């Protein structure tokens, strides 16, 4: 680690102690509350998720969770349509367009119902019923305006998209935020279009609900392929069970059955801190140099990665695109080849709201060049970079008042070189912003700067960056360092769908995030004002935080017909108890309150390094 990072890491540790002591002295330890009681409503027979919705097509993921694998069943489908105004009418009062039966559904894993030949700017309700037994279950969605239309069709209402990440329900049984999400959907029937789920949609590694990583004996790997296949299939079923518990609870089904849903994965869908180093350790370690017990552990991890990735493609990837499961064997095929052939990143158009979902997890985790050598400084592969640049150029060139949002599971501009180094030291996680990945982050920053929306830009449509993962809400800006006038890109970080995935419940994160969101930006701006940014080796941007909330939250993005773009109406769940409220007060305190702790840190820093 460079000397500059070592020095500031020591300062960060001292500052964490100062802040933590201040927090405990400032407030009395209140009741932080236990986990919410699991819902007692009876789960529906079908697990349903509306996937991508275009002007003419829609996808619906469905599964019969309690059905027997290999026992075929039939699904009766009725599709109704209404006008362009969303309402809560039952299908019986809508216009029945068509009905049909889907036969010979194998069961045991999710399948997809594809709805074609839809009309733009209409509301659809679809009733699905297991032919032999079930009641009809309803999903609803709205198609956007046609991308290119010969008509002068317009919408009177906004297009509203909710953003969420990090749902740890299998461990904490907390549905509080989802109740607010459903309430928000129902209070905005005309404008709600769908939800962006930007990582950790499920937790396969959470507490007592964790899927165990079991070593695989050599005999099973080399001489018993049938038994190895049985173990893999059983592991796949364990991952499916986590999705069924998370997606299938009644309050979440109410949301997933309404509007479009787009999903990109992070790490907890498989295992914490799934990154390139860990993947290479599992798949790239030479057997001859590895002790037998360690090799068996690595084989167990490899099986875990393979099963988790297959189930991601079953429950999340299929919301956007088809996947040939019959032709891809996740037990045997190289996973980097699978990710390269079926990339996770994708683009979405909701009338003039354009969204690009970046993959900062699997593309980085399984990233290789054609010669199988990693380029450590790259954050995304060449194919994804080309796709992203092409979409930004196309959407900006249309010059139709488009609003472009780039979403990623990991926030691009959150950590500095200092906090990135601390995170890597503690967890071996590689975040954008850490020194080794600054070239890749700067390449993205330069790209975004070209398409950043500004008053004097004619072909610029990029309005917002969105990230998840870090268990907090943050409204921030990424600004070109020392630019006059200021040239900034807005950024929304929204992460923490349940109590167990919030920073306020993780005592070590609170002072660390105070360092990340308050101290480091303050020092960075001070260094810039003193003209020392180049000497200090700072990147060509500053991160400015307006709001940081450490509890449960979801984001809201809305584009009005007149082009007004809004993203700051995030929804939060109030903290529980005096301790949490006190810690939040410290996070919200004006910058002037930093004078004392910063002075203490600087004094200790000088004294320490003068010894």
N, C-alpha and C positions, 0 to 999 in steps of 0.2 A: 504494500500500500504506500503511495507517495507520502512524503513527510507532511505536506499540507493536509492530506486527509487524516494522518495520524494525529496531528495537532488538534484538528477540529473534532475528531472523534472523541478525544479526551475531554474537550470542552463540552461536547454533547452529553457525555456521561455525567459530568458535573452538573450541567444545567438540568438534566432529568432529575437528579437528586434534589436540587433546589426547588424545582417546580412541584415535585411530588410531596416534599415536606410542606410547602406552602399550601397545597391542596388539602392535606390532612389537618393543617392548623386552621384553615379558613372555614371549614365546614365540619359538622358532625356527621358521622357515618349513618346515613339514612337507610331505610329498607329498600334494597334494589329490586326486590320482588322475585318471585319464583317464576318458572316457566308457565306459560298459559296452558290451561287444561286442554288436552286434545279434543277436537270436535267430536260430538257424539252423534251427529247426523249420519244416517245410513248412506254409505257410498253408493253412487249410481252403478248400474250394471255395466255401462260403457265408459271407458276413459276416452274423452274427446278433446282435441286441441285443433282450433282453426289455425292453419298455417298461412302461407303467403296468399295474398289476395291482389290480383291485378284487375284491370278494367274488364277483362273477359274470362278470367280463370280464377279458381280458388282450390286450395288443398285442405283436406281435413284428415288429421291423424286420428285413428280410432283403434281401440283395443278392448277386448273383453277380458279384464284382468283375472276374473274368477273362472274363466273357461278352461277347459282341459286342452293342453297342447296336442295337436294332431287330431283333434276332434272337430271336423268342419262345421261351420254354421253359416246361416244366410242372414243378410242385413237388408231390411226394407228401408227404402229411402224415399222421402217426399220433399220436393223443393218448392217453396213459395217465394213470391216476389212482391215488393211494394214499390212505392215511388221513391224519390231521392231523399225524402225526409225520414230519418230514423225514428221509430217509435216502438213501443213495447207491446204491440198487438200480438195476440196469439196467432199461430199459423192458420187457424180455422177461419179467420176473417181476412186473410191475405189471398192473393190470387195463386191457386195451385198451378204451377207450370208443368211439372212432370213428376212421375213416380216410377220407381224401378226396384229390382231386387238384385243384390250382389250375392252370388252363390259361391259355395266352396271356399270360404275363408278358413284357412288352416288354424289360426289362433296360436297362442303361445308367445306372440310378439306383435308389435304394432303393425298396422297396415295403413294404406292411404286411400281415401276417396277423392277422386279428381273430378272437379266440377268445371265443365267447359261450356263454351257458347253463352257466357253471361253477358249482360249488358252493362255499360259503364254507368256510374252514378246512380245505382239502385241498391235498395236494401233487400237482402235475401235471408230467409229463415229455412233451415233444413231440418227435417225430422228424421231421426234414425232409430230403428227398433230391431232388436234381435228377433228374427222372424218367428221363432218357436215360442218365446217366453216373455220378452221384455215389454215395458212400456215405451212409448215414443219419447225420445230425448232430443232436445232442441239446441241447435247452434245458430248464431246470427252474425252477419257481417254486412259491410257496405263496400261496394266496388268504387274505386276512384274514378275521376274523369278520365276519358280516353287521352293518351299522350298526344295524339294528333287527331283532331276532329274536324270534320267539315261543318259541324254545327257550331253555333255560338253558345254552347252549353256552359253554364257557370254554376258555382255553388254559393248558396247564401250563408253557409256556416263554415267555420274553420275546420282544418284537419288537425286533430289532437292525438298525440302519441305519448303513452306513458313509458317510462324507462325504469327498469328494476334489475338488481343483481344480488346474489348471495342469499339463498334461501336454505337455512339450516334446520328446517322443520323436523327432520328425522331425529334430531338430537334435542331440540328445545320445545317442540310442539307449540310454536307460537304462530297464531293466525292474525294477530292484531292488525298488522299493516295490510294484509290481504283484505280484511274487512273494509279498510279505508279505500283500497283500490276498487273494490266492487262498488262501493258507494260513489266514488268519483266517476266510474263508468256510467252508472245509472243517473247521475246528476248532469251528465253531458251527453245526452242521447243523440243530439244532432251533430256534434263535432267529433266525438270519440271514433277513432279509426282502428287503433290496435296498440300492441305493446311490444317494446324492444327489450328482450331479456339478454343482458350482456355479460353472462358468465356466472358460474357456480349455481346453475339452475337447480342442482341437487348436490348434496354432500355425501359422497360414498366413504368418507374418512372421518366422520364426525362422532366422537365420543363412543358411547356404547353401541351406537348404530353402525360403527365402522365395519367395512368388509375386511376380514382378516387377510393378511398377506402370508400365505403358507408356503414354506420351502417345498420345492419339487425334487424328489429323489432322482438320482442319475438313471436308475433303472427305468423310471417312468418316462424320462426324456428319450432314452435310446432304444429301449426294448419293448415298451408297452404303449404303442400309439393309441389303441382303443381306450385304455384307461386314462391316458392323457386327454383324449377328446372328451371323455365323460367328466373329468375334473373341470375342463374348460367350459363345457356346457353348464355345469352346476354354478360356476362362477358368473357366467353371463346371466343366469337366472337371479343371482344375488343382486347384481347391478340393476336388472329390470325391476326387482322388488323395491329398490330405493326410489326409482322413478315413479312407480305406481303409488307408493306411499306419499310422495311429494306432490305429484301432479293430480292424484286421484282424490285428494280430500275435497269435500263438498264446496268450501268457500273458494278454493282455487279453481275448481271446475267451472264455477260461475263466471270467473274471469276468462279462463282459457276457451270457453265456448262462445265468447263474445269478441268480435273484431278479429283482425289479423294478429298473428304472433310470429316474431322473428327471433331466432336464438343463435348466439355464438358461445362456444364453451370457454371456460377458464381451466383451472387445475383440479378443483375438488370433485368434478365429475369423474375423475380417475383417482388421483392422489395429490396431496398437498405439494406445491412447488414442483409441478411437472415441468421440467425445463431441459434444455439441450444437454447440460452436464449430466443430469440424472439419467436421461435416456441413453446417452453414450455409455455411461457406467453399466447400465443394464444390458444393452445389446452389443456393446463394443469391447467388452473386457475379454482378453484372451484367456481361454480356459486353463491353459498350461501354467499360467502365472497366478492362478486363483486357488486358494484353499477350498477343499471340497464343501465344507459347510457354507462358505460364502458363495460358492457357485450355485449351490442349491437354493440359497436365498435369492440370488439374482434370477434364476429361472422362475421362482415364484413371483417375483416382481414383473418379469416379462409377461407371464400369463395374466397377471393383474392388469397391466397396461393394455394388452390385447383385448381382454374382455371389456374393460371400461370403454375403449375406443369403439368397439363394435356397437355397444349399447348407446353411446352418444349418436352414432350414425342412425340408429333405429329411431330414437325419440326426438332428436333435435334436427339433424341434417335433413331428414325426410319432410320436415315442415316447409323446406324451400325447394327440394329437388329429389328426383328419384335416385335410388341406389341399388345396384345389382347384387344383392346379397347372395344370390345363387352362384355368382361367378367370383366372388371375393371371399377367400378363406382367411379370416382374421387370426386364426391360430397359426397359420404357416407363412403368410405373405409378409414381406418386409413392410413395416408400418410407414416408413418414409415414402415408399412408393404409393401406398394407399392414399396418404394425405396429399401427395403431389397430383395424383390422378383425380381425386375428388376433393378439391380445395374447400376450405371452410368459409373463406371470405365471399361476400356477395353484395349486390347492389339492389336497392328497392326504390320504387317511385310511387309516391302517393300524391297524384296530381302534381303540384309544383314543389312539394316537399320531397327532396331527394336524400336518400340515406345510403352511406357506404359502411358496411359492417366489416371492419378489419379483423383479421385473425392474428393476434399477438401471442398466442399460446401454442397451438399445434404447428403452425408454420415455423415458429422459432424452435419449438421442442424437437421436431423431427426434420429440421432444416438442413439440407445438404446441397452443395453445388453438384453439377454433373460428375465431377471427379470424386464425389463423396467427402469433400473437405468443407468444413464450416467456415464462413466469414464472420468472425465474432462480432464485428461492429454493426452488422446488418440487423435491423429489427424485423424485417419481413423479407421474403424471398423476391427474386426478380419478377416472377410471374405476377405476384400480388401487387408489387410496386407499379408494374405496367398497367394492370387493371385499374388501380386507384387513380393513376395519373390520367388515363383515358377517360374515366368517368368524370373527374373534375373538369377536364377540358371540355367535354361534351356538354355537361350541364351548364357550365359558365357561358359557352358559346351560344346556347339557345337564346339567351337574352330575353327570357320571358318572365322575369321576376322569380326565378327559382331560388329556393333556400336549401343549401346543401349542409348536411350534418354527417360528420365522420364519427362512428362509434367503434370502440374497442373494449375488450374485456379488462385490459390493464390500462390505467390512465397513462397517457404519453408524457404529460408534463405535471408531475407531482413531486418526484424525488429529485434532489440535487446530487452532485457527485458525492457529497458528504453523507447524506442520508441513504443514498443508494449503497455506499460502501458499508454502512452500518447494517443495513438489511442483509447484504450478502454475507457479512461476517457472522451474523446471528443465525440466518436461515438458509444461506446459500441460494437465495432467490435473486434472479437477475432482472432488475427493473430498468425500464428506460430512464435515462438520467444518470446512471452510474457511469463512471469514467470510460470504461471499455466500450460502451455502446453509444457514446456521444456522437461519433460520426454518423451512425445510422439515424439517430434522432435528429441531427442537424439536417440530414437529407430530407426528412419528412417536414421539418420546420420550413425549409426553403421552398418545398413544394406547396405547403399550405399558404405561405406568404404570397405566393403568386396568385392565388385564387381567393384570398381573404376579402371579404365584403367591406367596402369603404365607400364613402360618399363620392369620391372622384374616380372610382374604378368602373369601367364600362362593361367588362366581361369578367366579373368576379361574383361568385355566388356562395362561397364557403362562409357559413354563419357560426358554426359551433362544432367543437370537439366534445365527445362524451366518453367517459371511462368509468369502470367499476372497480371491483376487487378489494379496495383498501378499507372497507367497512366504515365509511363515513360519507357525508354529503359535503361537497365543496362547490361554491360558485367562484370562479377564478378567471383570470385573463393571462394569456401568454403574449408578452410584449417584446418587440424588437428593442434590444438594449440601447438606451440613450437616443432613441429616435425622436425627432421633433418635427411635426407633432407626433404624438404617440401612435404607433401602429400595432394593434393588438388583435388577437383571436380569442374569442370567448371559449371557456371550457367549463363543462358541467361534470362533476364526479358524483355518482350516486351508487351507493353500495350499502347493503344492510337491510335485508327484507325481514329478518327475524332477529330476536333478541340476542341469540348466540353469535350472530355475525355482525356485531356492532362494536366499534372501538370503545364505547363507554363501559362495556362489560369486561374489557381486557386492560387491566391496570397498567401494564407496561406500555400500551400504545398511546395513552393520553399524553404523557410528557413527550414522547417521541413525536407525536403529531403536532404538539405545540412547537417543538423545534422545527419540524418540517414546514408548517404553514404560517408560523409567526416569526420565529427567530431568523431562519435562513433567508427568507425574502427581505426582511429588514436589513440584515447585514449585506445582502447582495446589492440592494439599492444604495446603501451607504458607500460601499466600495465603488459603485458606478459613479456616484456624485464626486468622489475623491479622485476619479480618473484612474483607478487602479485595477479596473476589470481585466485588462489585458495581462497585467503583471500577475494577477491572481489566477489566470487561466480559466476565467468564467466563460460559459457558452454565450452565444449572441442573443440570448433572451432572458427576460426576467419573468417570474411567475408571481402574480399578485392575487391574493386571496381576499375576497369580499366577505364570504360567509363560510363557516365550517361548523357542521353539526355532527355530533358523534353518535347519534342514536339511529333508530330505524327511519327509513326515508325512501321515497321514490321520486323520480324526476318527471317533469311535464314539458313537452315540446309542442308548440302550437303555431300554425301558420294560418293567418286570416286571409279571406279572399282579396282584401286590398293590399296584401303583401306584408302586413305587419307580422313580424316574427317574435315570438316570446318563448323564454326558456327558464325564467327565474321563479316560477310559481311551484317550486318543489313542495312536496307534502311530507311532514314529519310526524312521528309519534312522540309526545312529550316524554321527558325523562321520568324516572321513578326514584324518588327519594332525594334527600338533601345532598348527599354525596355527589350523585350524578349531576344535579343542578349546579352545585358548586364547581365541579370540574368544567362544566360547560361555560360557566361564568368566566373562569380563567381563560378559556379558549377565545371567548368573545371580547375580552378586555381590550381597551384601546392600546395602540402601540406604545403610548407614553409609559404604560405600566411595565414595559420591557426594560426600562432604563436600569432599574435595580438589578434584576437577574443578569442582564447582559454585562453590567459593570462587574458583578461578582465573577462571571465567567471569564471576562477579559483579564481581570486581576489575577485569578487563579492560573489562567493560561500563561501570563507573563512570568509569574512567580515560578511556575513549574518548569518552564523551558529556560529560565535563567540559572537554575541550579547547577 
